[in-house]
């Protein structure tokens, strides 16, 4: 499990003049990067996302310190596929968004799965 801190600025807002919450695409990008990085630092330096699902639970505030908890949930197919999860929440534990991603080890693919 790795925990990271993130803060969305006004530039991540839904639209200019609507500085109420972060755009869903910005939230998903952070979660995608965190699931990829947890894979790369713990399992496969060449891990590449092949599928991801995101669930935005509530509007994500701007200019607030938030935490991302990311972890590897399982490694399957002889280490070829790595399943990861990430949760974006505030310091009190309120969950704003979650993600599940599957990555593949591109170096193993290049070696024929070995």
N, C-alpha and C positions, 0 to 999 in steps of 0.2 A: 504494500500500500504506500503510495506517495501522495503527499498533500502539497498543493501549490496555491499561491494566492494570486488573484486576478482582480482587476478593476476596469470596468467599461467606462470610457469617457463619453462626453456628449457626442463625439464623432461616431459612436456605435448606436446612436438613437435610431428609432424607427424612421423618422424623417425630420428634416430641418424644421424647427419650430415645435416639434413634438418630443421634447426631452423628458419623457416620462419613463421609458424603459429601453433596454437594449434590443436591437433587432434580433430576431430569431436566428438569422444567418451568422451573426457575430457570436452568439451563444454556442451554436453548433460547431463553429470553427474552433473555438476554445476547447470544447469537449473532444473533438476529433484529434486535435493536436496532443491533448493529454493522453488519450488512449494510445496513440502512436508512440509517444515518448516513453510511456511505461513499458511498452513492448520492447522498444529499442534498448532501453537501459537494463532490462532484466532478462530478456529472452533472445532477441534477434536484432542485431544492429541494422539489418536490412529489412526489417518488418514494414510491410506495405498494406494499407487498409484495402480490403476487398468488399466489405459490407459494413454498414453502420446504421443504427436506428437511434433516433433521438426523441425524447419526450420532454416538452416544455410544460412544466407544471403550473407556473405562474409568471407574471411579468418580472423580468430581471432588472433590478435597480441600476441606475447610472451612478457613477462617482461614489461607490461603496465598496469596501473591502469584502471580497467573497473568496470562498475556498473551493478548490476542486480536489476531490479525492479520487484517485485513479488506481486500479489494481488489475492484475492478470487473474482471471477467473479459472482458466484451464488452458492446457497445452495439449493438443491432440494431433493425430496423424504423424506420429514419430517426430513431433516438434515442428511440423510444417505449418500448422495453423495455431494461432494464438488468439484466445478469446479474452477480451478486456471489457471493463466497465468503468464509468466515471460518473460522479455526481457533483453538481454545482450547487453550493448552499451558502448561507450567510453564517456569521460567527455564532449565531444562536441555534443553528441546525436546521433552519427553514430551507427546504429543498426547492430550487428553482427549475432545475433541469437534470435529466439523466441521459446517459448514452450507453449503448452496448456496441462493440465493434469486433469484427474478426479481421485479423491480419495474417498474412502469409510471410514466411521467411524467404525472401527472394534469392538469397545465397543458396539455400537448400534446393530451390527450384532449378537454379543454374547448375547445381551438381547432380541433377537428376533425382532429387528427393532425399539425398543422403547427407 
